[in-house]
Amino acid sequence: MAQKKLTYNQALSEIEEILEKMENEELDVDELSEKVKRVSELVRFCRNKLKNTEEEVEKVLKEMEE
């Protein structure tokens, strides 16, 4: 089965959902460890996405100035 490409908004929503469960103490210790790892992956994904987008925008703006 083909896996959909993760979007920034999907990653952010998943992070928010996991944080809400953590705040409400809805996760047991085993789940907590797994979810913390997942949040770490998602945060890294979001940072990379933002960095790449910033670089693309700067490139376009630079090209427009020339």
Backbone as CSV, one residue per row, in Angstrom:
resi,resn,N_x,N_y,N_z,CA_x,CA_y,CA_z,C_x,C_y,C_z
1,MET,0.856,-1.177,0.000,0.000,0.000,0.000,0.901,1.239,0.000
2,ALA,0.614,2.182,-0.854,1.405,3.405,-0.960,1.164,4.294,0.257
3,GLN,2.251,4.882,0.745,2.154,5.764,1.908,2.088,7.213,1.436
4,LYS,1.134,7.981,2.000,1.008,9.380,1.636,2.194,10.162,2.172
5,LYS,2.597,11.181,1.427,3.676,12.044,1.864,3.159,12.951,2.981
6,LEU,3.924,13.022,4.050,3.542,13.812,5.212,3.667,15.294,4.886
7,THR,2.662,16.065,5.273,2.713,17.512,5.090,3.057,18.171,6.422
8,TYR,3.463,19.427,6.342,3.792,20.199,7.543,2.586,20.258,8.481
9,ASN,1.417,20.536,7.937,0.208,20.657,8.768,-0.161,19.331,9.427
10,GLN,0.033,18.235,8.706,-0.250,16.921,9.295,0.707,16.633,10.444
11,ALA,1.986,16.960,10.242,2.981,16.740,11.287,2.662,17.583,12.509
12,LEU,2.329,18.837,12.294,1.994,19.733,13.392,0.762,19.249,14.153
13,SER,-0.236,18.781,13.429,-1.449,18.261,14.068,-1.142,17.025,14.912
14,GLU,-0.275,16.157,14.389,0.088,14.958,15.139,0.860,15.322,16.410
15,ILE,1.757,16.297,16.309,2.491,16.755,17.489,1.506,17.281,18.533
16,GLU,0.570,18.114,18.113,-0.417,18.687,19.038,-1.254,17.597,19.701
17,GLU,-1.631,16.591,18.926,-2.436,15.491,19.449,-1.656,14.706,20.510
18,ILE,-0.394,14.428,20.224,0.433,13.688,21.179,0.652,14.512,22.444
19,LEU,0.930,15.807,22.288,1.145,16.664,23.457,-0.105,16.745,24.325
20,GLU,-1.256,16.795,23.694,-2.508,16.837,24.450,-2.689,15.554,25.274
21,LYS,-2.378,14.411,24.665,-2.481,13.139,25.387,-1.498,13.098,26.551
22,MET,-0.294,13.652,26.332,0.694,13.690,27.412,0.211,14.575,28.556
23,GLU,-0.327,15.742,28.218,-0.815,16.674,29.236,-1.970,16.085,30.032
24,ASN,-2.801,15.290,29.365,-3.955,14.674,30.018,-3.621,13.327,30.652
25,GLU,-2.324,12.977,30.619,-1.841,11.723,31.188,-2.593,10.518,30.639
26,GLU,-2.829,10.511,29.327,-3.541,9.424,28.676,-2.606,8.339,28.151
27,LEU,-1.311,8.515,28.320,-0.340,7.556,27.808,0.323,6.804,28.946
28,ASP,0.480,5.482,28.766,1.242,4.748,29.772,2.732,4.885,29.449
29,VAL,3.580,4.348,30.284,5.022,4.532,30.156,5.532,4.015,28.801
30,ASP,5.051,2.871,28.368,5.497,2.313,27.087,5.103,3.210,25.923
31,GLU,3.889,3.688,25.936,3.421,4.587,24.881,4.162,5.916,24.927
32,LEU,4.443,6.397,26.125,5.103,7.677,26.294,6.458,7.683,25.598
33,SER,7.225,6.659,25.814,8.545,6.556,25.187,8.417,6.570,23.668
34,GLU,7.488,5.805,23.161,7.254,5.726,21.721,6.803,7.080,21.156
35,LYS,5.912,7.747,21.851,5.376,9.027,21.380,6.412,10.144,21.445
36,VAL,7.282,10.113,22.459,8.340,11.122,22.545,9.270,10.980,21.344
37,LYS,9.587,9.754,20.969,10.420,9.516,19.784,9.716,10.031,18.525
38,ARG,8.424,9.784,18.436,7.660,10.231,17.268,7.636,11.753,17.197
39,VAL,7.417,12.416,18.325,7.406,13.877,18.347,8.765,14.411,17.900
40,SER,9.822,13.776,18.344,11.170,14.187,17.944,11.329,14.110,16.426
41,GLU,10.856,13.034,15.825,10.913,12.876,14.369,10.091,13.960,13.667
42,LEU,8.917,14.219,14.201,8.024,15.206,13.595,8.586,16.619,13.708
43,VAL,9.183,16.940,14.847,9.783,18.258,15.024,10.938,18.432,14.038
44,ARG,11.744,17.400,13.890,12.854,17.446,12.932,12.331,17.647,11.504
45,PHE,11.254,16.936,11.164,10.625,17.081,9.852,10.151,18.521,9.639
46,CYS,9.474,19.084,10.650,8.946,20.452,10.539,10.072,21.474,10.399
47,ARG,11.133,21.306,11.174,12.273,22.224,11.070,12.879,22.180,9.671
48,ASN,13.060,20.989,9.142,13.624,20.854,7.793,12.710,21.478,6.748
49,LYS,11.425,21.257,6.912,10.449,21.817,5.976,10.502,23.344,6.009
50,LEU,10.553,23.925,7.199,10.615,25.382,7.333,11.919,25.925,6.747
51,LYS,13.025,25.260,7.023,14.319,25.697,6.510,14.334,25.661,4.982
52,ASN,13.845,24.565,4.409,13.806,24.443,2.951,12.900,25.486,2.317
53,THR,11.765,25.738,2.946,10.835,26.734,2.431,11.460,28.121,2.485
54,GLU,12.133,28.432,3.596,12.801,29.725,3.727,13.860,29.898,2.636
55,GLU,14.639,28.861,2.387,15.676,28.928,1.351,15.067,29.142,-0.034
56,GLU,13.959,28.455,-0.303,13.287,28.608,-1.595,12.748,30.029,-1.768
57,VAL,12.137,30.563,-0.719,11.579,31.916,-0.784,12.705,32.935,-0.989
58,GLU,13.801,32.775,-0.257,14.933,33.686,-0.413,15.495,33.622,-1.841
59,LYS,15.554,32.435,-2.404,16.048,32.268,-3.763,15.128,32.987,-4.763
60,VAL,13.843,32.813,-4.606,12.884,33.463,-5.504,12.983,34.982,-5.372
61,LEU,13.051,35.470,-4.151,13.148,36.922,-3.942,14.435,37.482,-4.541
62,LYS,15.522,36.747,-4.411,16.789,37.173,-4.977,16.707,37.237,-6.510
63,GLU,16.055,36.213,-7.091,15.887,36.176,-8.550,15.024,37.349,-9.025
64,MET,14.046,37.737,-8.227,13.166,38.830,-8.605,13.916,40.160,-8.589
65,GLU,14.924,40.287,-7.744,15.709,41.516,-7.642,16.637,41.684,-8.822
66,GLU,16.994,40.582,-9.461,17.965,40.654,-10.578,17.323,41.089,-11.861
